[in-house]
Amino acid sequence: MNQGFVGKSIFSTVVDDGICDCCDGSDEGSTSCPNTCLAEGKAERDIIIAEADKHVTGAVLKNEWIAQSSISKREVAATHVKLQAKVDPLKEIVEELDARKTVAEMRENVEIERRKLETERKECEIYSAVITAVQIISDPNATMPEGWNTETDGAWEAPKIHNPEYTSQCKEFKEEVAKVEAEAKAKVDKAAADQASATATAATDATAEKPAEESLNANERHALAAEPAKIEEINANERHALPAASLIPDDTVPPPPPPPPPPPVEKYEDEEAKAIRAEHTTKKADLTKAEKEANEVKDILDQDYGPDDAFYKLRESCVELQLNQYKYTVCPFKDVKQDGTLLGKWNSWAEPHNVMHFKDGQNCWNIGTAALPPPLDV
């Protein structure tokens, strides 16, 4: 029977054999056995009592945590209300500024376009004088009307026409003039050289005193005399097809003047739009910050902390565990790390809220994504 301890089964052959097999002596009828059940059961009872004390202590602590969690979550909820109270008005302000900014920037863009067109108009006015000078010419085919009297009617001018071939005409004219001038210069240079040679070998002073042109033969003198006339003939033929202003005294045609540099582009910024943009940027940043803070607090409130939020207190601390050369850090509802390696982020509970699951750890080069092989028991 072993009252005060645990029951025991014995063979019938050992009953009443003079040996006390049971701690209370119930196996011996004629032999007096001391009752040692209380002494033998003490160790077992101490273990049971210690385990019961743990459960009692745990229950008390759990109730305390639940009470504290209730208070803490109310405080967090109040914080969220305050933060959300900042978010809502900021949203309205940003939405209003969005609308105002849109309108102000539309006006600004219209003004920018207007200024761009005005700049282009001014550029056109600047270039128009150049365009007119090189492309509008007197009609070479026009003739003075019959009966025109220059004394009474004044000087007659041919009507103006557009000259689309100005550039090619001007180029051909210049090239022809340059060719004739080059040929003339070559002949003059040769004549000068011949003159110098003749002077050096002259036998009489009379020969040395003759002008260089007289020392040339008759054909050379005729050719030299004809060169200015030939140039003048080209000028005369081309003058009617080119603007008078394009000819200079030495009968060469200068290139058209380069277009003036465009006016500097003034970057326009509407003052009202600028002020609204600045205010919008500031308020938008304030809203982003307020929303981030409010969402972080809301995530705390929405987390599953078990029945009656009993494990809410665990989110406030981390537990460290040293295993061999590795140190593990467990932060409930956040993450688990092995030294500096992320083993996993908080994922979920396993029912009935006694096992925590962490996942999506760091990618390790030799094993892939790090993970916690066994879930953590709470």
TORKOL-4160 file (C-alpha; in steps of 0.2 Angstrom, whole numbers, padded with zeros to 4 digits, m for minus):
378
<pt num="1" X="0000" Y="0000" Z="0000"/>
<pt num="2" X="0014" Y="0012" Z="0005"/>
<pt num="3" X="0003" Y="0026" Z="0011"/>
<pt num="4" X="0012" Y="0042" Z="0009"/>
<pt num="5" X="0023" Y="0036" Z="m0005"/>
<pt num="6" X="0019" Y="0026" Z="m0021"/>
<pt num="7" X="0011" Y="0009" Z="m0022"/>
<pt num="8" X="0022" Y="m0006" Z="m0025"/>
<pt num="9" X="0019" Y="m0024" Z="m0032"/>
<pt num="10" X="0028" Y="m0039" Z="m0025"/>
<pt num="11" X="0028" Y="m0058" Z="m0028"/>
<pt num="12" X="0017" Y="m0068" Z="m0015"/>
<pt num="13" X="0032" Y="m0078" Z="m0011"/>
<pt num="14" X="0040" Y="m0064" Z="m0002"/>
<pt num="15" X="0025" Y="m0060" Z="0008"/>
<pt num="16" X="0027" Y="m0063" Z="0027"/>
<pt num="17" X="0045" Y="m0069" Z="0024"/>
<pt num="18" X="0052" Y="m0058" Z="0038"/>
<pt num="19" X="0059" Y="m0045" Z="0026"/>
<pt num="20" X="0051" Y="m0028" Z="0025"/>
<pt num="21" X="0048" Y="m0025" Z="0006"/>
<pt num="22" X="0035" Y="m0011" Z="0008"/>
<pt num="23" X="0040" Y="0005" Z="0016"/>
<pt num="24" X="0025" Y="0004" Z="0028"/>
<pt num="25" X="0028" Y="m0015" Z="0032"/>
<pt num="26" X="0011" Y="m0020" Z="0025"/>
<pt num="27" X="0019" Y="m0035" Z="0017"/>
<pt num="28" X="0024" Y="m0043" Z="0034"/>
<pt num="29" X="0010" Y="m0048" Z="0046"/>
<pt num="30" X="0020" Y="m0055" Z="0061"/>
<pt num="31" X="0036" Y="m0045" Z="0059"/>
<pt num="32" X="0036" Y="m0027" Z="0065"/>
<pt num="33" X="0043" Y="m0016" Z="0051"/>
<pt num="34" X="0046" Y="0003" Z="0053"/>
<pt num="35" X="0036" Y="0015" Z="0042"/>
<pt num="36" X="0048" Y="0024" Z="0031"/>
<pt num="37" X="0036" Y="0030" Z="0017"/>
<pt num="38" X="0036" Y="0048" Z="0022"/>
<pt num="39" X="0055" Y="0049" Z="0022"/>
<pt num="40" X="0056" Y="0040" Z="0006"/>
<pt num="41" X="0043" Y="0050" Z="m0003"/>
<pt num="42" X="0050" Y="0067" Z="0003"/>
<pt num="43" X="0061" Y="0069" Z="m0013"/>
<pt num="44" X="0047" Y="0065" Z="m0025"/>
<pt num="45" X="0036" Y="0076" Z="m0015"/>
<pt num="46" X="0049" Y="0090" Z="m0016"/>
<pt num="47" X="0050" Y="0089" Z="m0035"/>
<pt num="48" X="0031" Y="0089" Z="m0036"/>
<pt num="49" X="0029" Y="0104" Z="m0024"/>
<pt num="50" X="0043" Y="0113" Z="m0034"/>
<pt num="51" X="0035" Y="0110" Z="m0050"/>
<pt num="52" X="0018" Y="0116" Z="m0043"/>
<pt num="53" X="0026" Y="0131" Z="m0036"/>
<pt num="54" X="0033" Y="0135" Z="m0053"/>
<pt num="55" X="0016" Y="0134" Z="m0060"/>
<pt num="56" X="0009" Y="0145" Z="m0046"/>
<pt num="57" X="0023" Y="0158" Z="m0049"/>
<pt num="58" X="0020" Y="0157" Z="m0068"/>
<pt num="59" X="0002" Y="0160" Z="m0066"/>
<pt num="60" X="0005" Y="0175" Z="m0054"/>
<pt num="61" X="0018" Y="0182" Z="m0066"/>
<pt num="62" X="0006" Y="0179" Z="m0081"/>
<pt num="63" X="m0008" Y="0188" Z="m0073"/>
<pt num="64" X="0005" Y="0202" Z="m0069"/>
<pt num="65" X="0010" Y="0203" Z="m0087"/>
<pt num="66" X="m0007" Y="0203" Z="m0093"/>
<pt num="67" X="m0011" Y="0218" Z="m0082"/>
<pt num="68" X="0005" Y="0227" Z="m0087"/>
<pt num="69" X="0001" Y="0223" Z="m0105"/>
<pt num="70" X="m0016" Y="0230" Z="m0104"/>
<pt num="71" X="m0009" Y="0246" Z="m0096"/>
<pt num="72" X="0005" Y="0247" Z="m0109"/>
<pt num="73" X="m0006" Y="0244" Z="m0124"/>
<pt num="74" X="m0018" Y="0257" Z="m0118"/>
<pt num="75" X="m0003" Y="0269" Z="m0117"/>
<pt num="76" X="0002" Y="0264" Z="m0135"/>
<pt num="77" X="m0015" Y="0266" Z="m0141"/>
<pt num="78" X="m0016" Y="0284" Z="m0134"/>
<pt num="79" X="0000" Y="0287" Z="m0142"/>
<pt num="80" X="m0007" Y="0281" Z="m0159"/>
<pt num="81" X="m0022" Y="0292" Z="m0157"/>
<pt num="82" X="m0010" Y="0307" Z="m0154"/>
<pt num="83" X="0000" Y="0303" Z="m0169"/>
<pt num="84" X="m0015" Y="0300" Z="m0180"/>
<pt num="85" X="m0022" Y="0316" Z="m0175"/>
<pt num="86" X="m0006" Y="0324" Z="m0183"/>
<pt num="87" X="m0008" Y="0314" Z="m0198"/>
<pt num="88" X="m0026" Y="0318" Z="m0203"/>
<pt num="89" X="m0024" Y="0337" Z="m0203"/>
<pt num="90" X="m0007" Y="0336" Z="m0212"/>
<pt num="91" X="m0015" Y="0325" Z="m0226"/>
<pt num="92" X="m0029" Y="0339" Z="m0228"/>
<pt num="93" X="m0015" Y="0352" Z="m0229"/>
<pt num="94" X="m0005" Y="0342" Z="m0242"/>
<pt num="95" X="m0020" Y="0339" Z="m0252"/>
<pt num="96" X="m0024" Y="0357" Z="m0253"/>
<pt num="97" X="m0006" Y="0362" Z="m0257"/>
<pt num="98" X="m0007" Y="0348" Z="m0271"/>
<pt num="99" X="m0021" Y="0357" Z="m0279"/>
<pt num="100" X="m0014" Y="0375" Z="m0277"/>
<pt num="101" X="0003" Y="0369" Z="m0283"/>
<pt num="102" X="m0005" Y="0361" Z="m0299"/>
<pt num="103" X="m0014" Y="0378" Z="m0303"/>
<pt num="104" X="0001" Y="0389" Z="m0299"/>
<pt num="105" X="0012" Y="0378" Z="m0310"/>
<pt num="106" X="0000" Y="0378" Z="m0324"/>
<pt num="107" X="0001" Y="0397" Z="m0323"/>
<pt num="108" X="0019" Y="0396" Z="m0322"/>
<pt num="109" X="0021" Y="0385" Z="m0337"/>
<pt num="110" X="0010" Y="0397" Z="m0347"/>
<pt num="111" X="0021" Y="0411" Z="m0343"/>
<pt num="112" X="0037" Y="0401" Z="m0347"/>
<pt num="113" X="0029" Y="0397" Z="m0364"/>
<pt num="114" X="0024" Y="0415" Z="m0367"/>
<pt num="115" X="0042" Y="0420" Z="m0362"/>
<pt num="116" X="0049" Y="0407" Z="m0374"/>
<pt num="117" X="0039" Y="0413" Z="m0388"/>
<pt num="118" X="0043" Y="0431" Z="m0384"/>
<pt num="119" X="0062" Y="0426" Z="m0385"/>
<pt num="120" X="0059" Y="0418" Z="m0401"/>
<pt num="121" X="0051" Y="0433" Z="m0408"/>
<pt num="122" X="0065" Y="0444" Z="m0403"/>
<pt num="123" X="0077" Y="0432" Z="m0411"/>
<pt num="124" X="0067" Y="0432" Z="m0427"/>
<pt num="125" X="0068" Y="0451" Z="m0427"/>
<pt num="126" X="0087" Y="0451" Z="m0424"/>
<pt num="127" X="0089" Y="0439" Z="m0438"/>
<pt num="128" X="0077" Y="0447" Z="m0450"/>
<pt num="129" X="0089" Y="0461" Z="m0454"/>
<pt num="130" X="0103" Y="0449" Z="m0459"/>
<pt num="131" X="0090" Y="0438" Z="m0469"/>
<pt num="132" X="0084" Y="0453" Z="m0478"/>
<pt num="133" X="0101" Y="0460" Z="m0482"/>
<pt num="134" X="0107" Y="0444" Z="m0490"/>
<pt num="135" X="0091" Y="0437" Z="m0498"/>
<pt num="136" X="0082" Y="0452" Z="m0505"/>
<pt num="137" X="0089" Y="0459" Z="m0521"/>
<pt num="138" X="0084" Y="0471" Z="m0535"/>
<pt num="139" X="0076" Y="0462" Z="m0549"/>
<pt num="140" X="0090" Y="0460" Z="m0562"/>
<pt num="141" X="0077" Y="0458" Z="m0576"/>
<pt num="142" X="0067" Y="0474" Z="m0572"/>
<pt num="143" X="0069" Y="0489" Z="m0584"/>
<pt num="144" X="0065" Y="0507" Z="m0582"/>
<pt num="145" X="0047" Y="0511" Z="m0587"/>
<pt num="146" X="0044" Y="0521" Z="m0602"/>
<pt num="147" X="0042" Y="0539" Z="m0599"/>
<pt num="148" X="0052" Y="0539" Z="m0583"/>
<pt num="149" X="0061" Y="0555" Z="m0581"/>
<pt num="150" X="0075" Y="0555" Z="m0569"/>
<pt num="151" X="0076" Y="0574" Z="m0568"/>
<pt num="152" X="0057" Y="0575" Z="m0563"/>
<pt num="153" X="0054" Y="0558" Z="m0556"/>
<pt num="154" X="0070" Y="0555" Z="m0547"/>
<pt num="155" X="0082" Y="0540" Z="m0548"/>
<pt num="156" X="0073" Y="0524" Z="m0554"/>
<pt num="157" X="0076" Y="0508" Z="m0543"/>
<pt num="158" X="0072" Y="0491" Z="m0549"/>
<pt num="159" X="0059" Y="0481" Z="m0538"/>
<pt num="160" X="0065" Y="0470" Z="m0524"/>
<pt num="161" X="0064" Y="0451" Z="m0526"/>
<pt num="162" X="0070" Y="0436" Z="m0516"/>
<pt num="163" X="0086" Y="0428" Z="m0521"/>
<pt num="164" X="0087" Y="0410" Z="m0515"/>
<pt num="165" X="0104" Y="0407" Z="m0525"/>
<pt num="166" X="0113" Y="0421" Z="m0515"/>
<pt num="167" X="0125" Y="0409" Z="m0506"/>
<pt num="168" X="0130" Y="0400" Z="m0522"/>
<pt num="169" X="0131" Y="0416" Z="m0532"/>
<pt num="170" X="0141" Y="0424" Z="m0519"/>
<pt num="171" X="0153" Y="0409" Z="m0518"/>
<pt num="172" X="0155" Y="0408" Z="m0537"/>
<pt num="173" X="0158" Y="0426" Z="m0538"/>
<pt num="174" X="0171" Y="0426" Z="m0524"/>
<pt num="175" X="0180" Y="0411" Z="m0531"/>
<pt num="176" X="0181" Y="0419" Z="m0549"/>
<pt num="177" X="0188" Y="0435" Z="m0542"/>
<pt num="178" X="0201" Y="0426" Z="m0532"/>
<pt num="179" X="0206" Y="0415" Z="m0547"/>
<pt num="180" X="0209" Y="0431" Z="m0558"/>
<pt num="181" X="0218" Y="0440" Z="m0544"/>
<pt num="182" X="0229" Y="0425" Z="m0541"/>
<pt num="183" X="0233" Y="0424" Z="m0560"/>
<pt num="184" X="0237" Y="0442" Z="m0561"/>
<pt num="185" X="0248" Y="0442" Z="m0545"/>
<pt num="186" X="0258" Y="0427" Z="m0553"/>
<pt num="187" X="0261" Y="0436" Z="m0569"/>
<pt num="188" X="0266" Y="0452" Z="m0559"/>
<pt num="189" X="0278" Y="0442" Z="m0548"/>
<pt num="190" X="0286" Y="0434" Z="m0564"/>
<pt num="191" X="0287" Y="0451" Z="m0572"/>
<pt num="192" X="0296" Y="0458" Z="m0556"/>
<pt num="193" X="0308" Y="0444" Z="m0556"/>
<pt num="194" X="0312" Y="0446" Z="m0574"/>
<pt num="195" X="0314" Y="0464" Z="m0571"/>
<pt num="196" X="0326" Y="0461" Z="m0557"/>
<pt num="197" X="0336" Y="0449" Z="m0568"/>
<pt num="198" X="0337" Y="0461" Z="m0582"/>
<pt num="199" X="0342" Y="0475" Z="m0571"/>
<pt num="200" X="0357" Y="0464" Z="m0564"/>
<pt num="201" X="0364" Y="0460" Z="m0581"/>
<pt num="202" X="0360" Y="0477" Z="m0590"/>
<pt num="203" X="0374" Y="0484" Z="m0600"/>
<pt num="204" X="0368" Y="0502" Z="m0600"/>
<pt num="205" X="0361" Y="0514" Z="m0587"/>
<pt num="206" X="0346" Y="0518" Z="m0599"/>
<pt num="207" X="0341" Y="0499" Z="m0598"/>
<pt num="208" X="0342" Y="0499" Z="m0579"/>
<pt num="209" X="0332" Y="0515" Z="m0578"/>
<pt num="210" X="0317" Y="0509" Z="m0588"/>
<pt num="211" X="0302" Y="0504" Z="m0578"/>
<pt num="212" X="0298" Y="0486" Z="m0575"/>
<pt num="213" X="0283" Y="0486" Z="m0586"/>
<pt num="214" X="0293" Y="0493" Z="m0601"/>
<pt num="215" X="0306" Y="0478" Z="m0599"/>
<pt num="216" X="0292" Y="0466" Z="m0603"/>
<pt num="217" X="0287" Y="0461" Z="m0620"/>
<pt num="218" X="0272" Y="0468" Z="m0628"/>
<pt num="219" X="0261" Y="0452" Z="m0625"/>
<pt num="220" X="0265" Y="0452" Z="m0606"/>
<pt num="221" X="0261" Y="0471" Z="m0605"/>
<pt num="222" X="0244" Y="0468" Z="m0614"/>
<pt num="223" X="0240" Y="0454" Z="m0602"/>
<pt num="224" X="0244" Y="0464" Z="m0587"/>
<pt num="225" X="0234" Y="0479" Z="m0593"/>
<pt num="226" X="0219" Y="0467" Z="m0596"/>
<pt num="227" X="0218" Y="0460" Z="m0579"/>
<pt num="228" X="0210" Y="0475" Z="m0570"/>
<pt num="229" X="0198" Y="0476" Z="m0584"/>
<pt num="230" X="0193" Y="0458" Z="m0583"/>
<pt num="231" X="0190" Y="0459" Z="m0564"/>
<pt num="232" X="0179" Y="0475" Z="m0567"/>
<pt num="233" X="0169" Y="0465" Z="m0580"/>
<pt num="234" X="0165" Y="0452" Z="m0568"/>
<pt num="235" X="0160" Y="0465" Z="m0555"/>
<pt num="236" X="0149" Y="0473" Z="m0568"/>
<pt num="237" X="0141" Y="0457" Z="m0573"/>
<pt num="238" X="0138" Y="0451" Z="m0555"/>
<pt num="239" X="0133" Y="0468" Z="m0547"/>
<pt num="240" X="0115" Y="0467" Z="m0554"/>
<pt num="241" X="0112" Y="0450" Z="m0545"/>
<pt num="242" X="0120" Y="0454" Z="m0528"/>
<pt num="243" X="0114" Y="0467" Z="m0515"/>
<pt num="244" X="0124" Y="0483" Z="m0517"/>
<pt num="245" X="0129" Y="0482" Z="m0499"/>
<pt num="246" X="0138" Y="0466" Z="m0502"/>
<pt num="247" X="0151" Y="0474" Z="m0513"/>
<pt num="248" X="0166" Y="0483" Z="m0505"/>
<pt num="249" X="0178" Y="0495" Z="m0513"/>
<pt num="250" X="0190" Y="0481" Z="m0518"/>
<pt num="251" X="0177" Y="0472" Z="m0528"/>
<pt num="252" X="0176" Y="0456" Z="m0516"/>
<pt num="253" X="0161" Y="0450" Z="m0508"/>
<pt num="254" X="0162" Y="0447" Z="m0489"/>
<pt num="255" X="0153" Y="0432" Z="m0482"/>
<pt num="256" X="0136" Y="0436" Z="m0473"/>
<pt num="257" X="0138" Y="0442" Z="m0456"/>
<pt num="258" X="0137" Y="0428" Z="m0443"/>
<pt num="259" X="0120" Y="0428" Z="m0434"/>
<pt num="260" X="0121" Y="0436" Z="m0417"/>
<pt num="261" X="0122" Y="0425" Z="m0402"/>
<pt num="262" X="0104" Y="0421" Z="m0395"/>
<pt num="263" X="0099" Y="0431" Z="m0380"/>
<pt num="264" X="0102" Y="0422" Z="m0364"/>
<pt num="265" X="0088" Y="0411" Z="m0358"/>
<pt num="266" X="0081" Y="0418" Z="m0342"/>
<pt num="267" X="0075" Y="0404" Z="m0331"/>
<pt num="268" X="0058" Y="0410" Z="m0325"/>
<pt num="269" X="0050" Y="0404" Z="m0309"/>
<pt num="270" X="0034" Y="0411" Z="m0303"/>
<pt num="271" X="0035" Y="0418" Z="m0285"/>
<pt num="272" X="0018" Y="0411" Z="m0280"/>
<pt num="273" X="0022" Y="0393" Z="m0287"/>
<pt num="274" X="0039" Y="0394" Z="m0279"/>
<pt num="275" X="0032" Y="0398" Z="m0262"/>
<pt num="276" X="0019" Y="0384" Z="m0263"/>
<pt num="277" X="0032" Y="0371" Z="m0269"/>
<pt num="278" X="0043" Y="0375" Z="m0254"/>
<pt num="279" X="0028" Y="0374" Z="m0242"/>
<pt num="280" X="0022" Y="0358" Z="m0250"/>
<pt num="281" X="0039" Y="0350" Z="m0248"/>
<pt num="282" X="0040" Y="0354" Z="m0230"/>
<pt num="283" X="0022" Y="0348" Z="m0226"/>
<pt num="284" X="0025" Y="0333" Z="m0237"/>
<pt num="285" X="0040" Y="0328" Z="m0226"/>
<pt num="286" X="0031" Y="0331" Z="m0210"/>
<pt num="287" X="0016" Y="0320" Z="m0216"/>
<pt num="288" X="0028" Y="0306" Z="m0221"/>
<pt num="289" X="0037" Y="0307" Z="m0204"/>
<pt num="290" X="0020" Y="0307" Z="m0195"/>
<pt num="291" X="0013" Y="0293" Z="m0205"/>
<pt num="292" X="0029" Y="0282" Z="m0202"/>
<pt num="293" X="0028" Y="0285" Z="m0183"/>
<pt num="294" X="0009" Y="0281" Z="m0183"/>
<pt num="295" X="0011" Y="0266" Z="m0193"/>
<pt num="296" X="0025" Y="0259" Z="m0182"/>
<pt num="297" X="0014" Y="0261" Z="m0167"/>
<pt num="298" X="m0001" Y="0253" Z="m0176"/>
<pt num="299" X="0010" Y="0238" Z="m0180"/>
<pt num="300" X="0014" Y="0236" Z="m0161"/>
<pt num="301" X="m0005" Y="0237" Z="m0158"/>
<pt num="302" X="m0010" Y="0224" Z="m0172"/>
<pt num="303" X="0003" Y="0211" Z="m0166"/>
<pt num="304" X="m0003" Y="0195" Z="m0159"/>
<pt num="305" X="0004" Y="0193" Z="m0141"/>
<pt num="306" X="m0006" Y="0178" Z="m0137"/>
<pt num="307" X="m0022" Y="0176" Z="m0126"/>
<pt num="308" X="m0025" Y="0192" Z="m0116"/>
<pt num="309" X="m0009" Y="0199" Z="m0123"/>
<pt num="310" X="0000" Y="0189" Z="m0110"/>
<pt num="311" X="0017" Y="0189" Z="m0120"/>
<pt num="312" X="0016" Y="0208" Z="m0124"/>
<pt num="313" X="0030" Y="0211" Z="m0112"/>
<pt num="314" X="0042" Y="0200" Z="m0122"/>
<pt num="315" X="0043" Y="0213" Z="m0135"/>
<pt num="316" X="0052" Y="0225" Z="m0124"/>
<pt num="317" X="0068" Y="0214" Z="m0121"/>
<pt num="318" X="0079" Y="0202" Z="m0130"/>
<pt num="319" X="0087" Y="0186" Z="m0123"/>
<pt num="320" X="0105" Y="0180" Z="m0126"/>
<pt num="321" X="0111" Y="0162" Z="m0126"/>
<pt num="322" X="0129" Y="0156" Z="m0128"/>
<pt num="323" X="0131" Y="0139" Z="m0137"/>
<pt num="324" X="0149" Y="0134" Z="m0140"/>
<pt num="325" X="0157" Y="0148" Z="m0149"/>
<pt num="326" X="0141" Y="0156" Z="m0155"/>
<pt num="327" X="0130" Y="0169" Z="m0146"/>
<pt num="328" X="0112" Y="0169" Z="m0151"/>
<pt num="329" X="0101" Y="0184" Z="m0148"/>
<pt num="330" X="0082" Y="0181" Z="m0148"/>
<pt num="331" X="0071" Y="0197" Z="m0149"/>
<pt num="332" X="0053" Y="0191" Z="m0148"/>
<pt num="333" X="0041" Y="0199" Z="m0162"/>
<pt num="334" X="0057" Y="0205" Z="m0170"/>
<pt num="335" X="0071" Y="0194" Z="m0175"/>
<pt num="336" X="0084" Y="0181" Z="m0171"/>
<pt num="337" X="0103" Y="0182" Z="m0174"/>
<pt num="338" X="0118" Y="0171" Z="m0173"/>
<pt num="339" X="0132" Y="0184" Z="m0169"/>
<pt num="340" X="0130" Y="0196" Z="m0183"/>
<pt num="341" X="0120" Y="0184" Z="m0195"/>
<pt num="342" X="0101" Y="0186" Z="m0196"/>
<pt num="343" X="0093" Y="0169" Z="m0194"/>
<pt num="344" X="0076" Y="0175" Z="m0196"/>
<pt num="345" X="0062" Y="0188" Z="m0194"/>
<pt num="346" X="0047" Y="0186" Z="m0184"/>
<pt num="347" X="0033" Y="0177" Z="m0193"/>
<pt num="348" X="0020" Y="0170" Z="m0183"/>
<pt num="349" X="0014" Y="0159" Z="m0168"/>
<pt num="350" X="0011" Y="0140" Z="m0168"/>
<pt num="351" X="m0005" Y="0136" Z="m0159"/>
<pt num="352" X="m0008" Y="0136" Z="m0144"/>
<pt num="353" X="0004" Y="0151" Z="m0143"/>
<pt num="354" X="0019" Y="0141" Z="m0136"/>
<pt num="355" X="0030" Y="0141" Z="m0152"/>
<pt num="356" X="0037" Y="0156" Z="m0161"/>
<pt num="357" X="0041" Y="0155" Z="m0179"/>
<pt num="358" X="0055" Y="0166" Z="m0188"/>
<pt num="359" X="0059" Y="0165" Z="m0206"/>
<pt num="360" X="0068" Y="0174" Z="m0221"/>
<pt num="361" X="0085" Y="0174" Z="m0213"/>
<pt num="362" X="0101" Y="0181" Z="m0222"/>
<pt num="363" X="0107" Y="0172" Z="m0237"/>
<pt num="364" X="0123" Y="0162" Z="m0233"/>
<pt num="365" X="0135" Y="0157" Z="m0247"/>
<pt num="366" X="0136" Y="0139" Z="m0243"/>
<pt num="367" X="0119" Y="0134" Z="m0237"/>
<pt num="368" X="0107" Y="0147" Z="m0244"/>
<pt num="369" X="0094" Y="0156" Z="m0234"/>
<pt num="370" X="0098" Y="0155" Z="m0215"/>
<pt num="371" X="0085" Y="0148" Z="m0205"/>
<pt num="372" X="0081" Y="0141" Z="m0187"/>
<pt num="373" X="0079" Y="0122" Z="m0189"/>
<pt num="374" X="0068" Y="0120" Z="m0173"/>
<pt num="375" X="0055" Y="0133" Z="m0168"/>
<pt num="376" X="0058" Y="0142" Z="m0152"/>
<pt num="377" X="0047" Y="0136" Z="m0137"/>
<pt num="378" X="0040" Y="0149" Z="m0126"/>
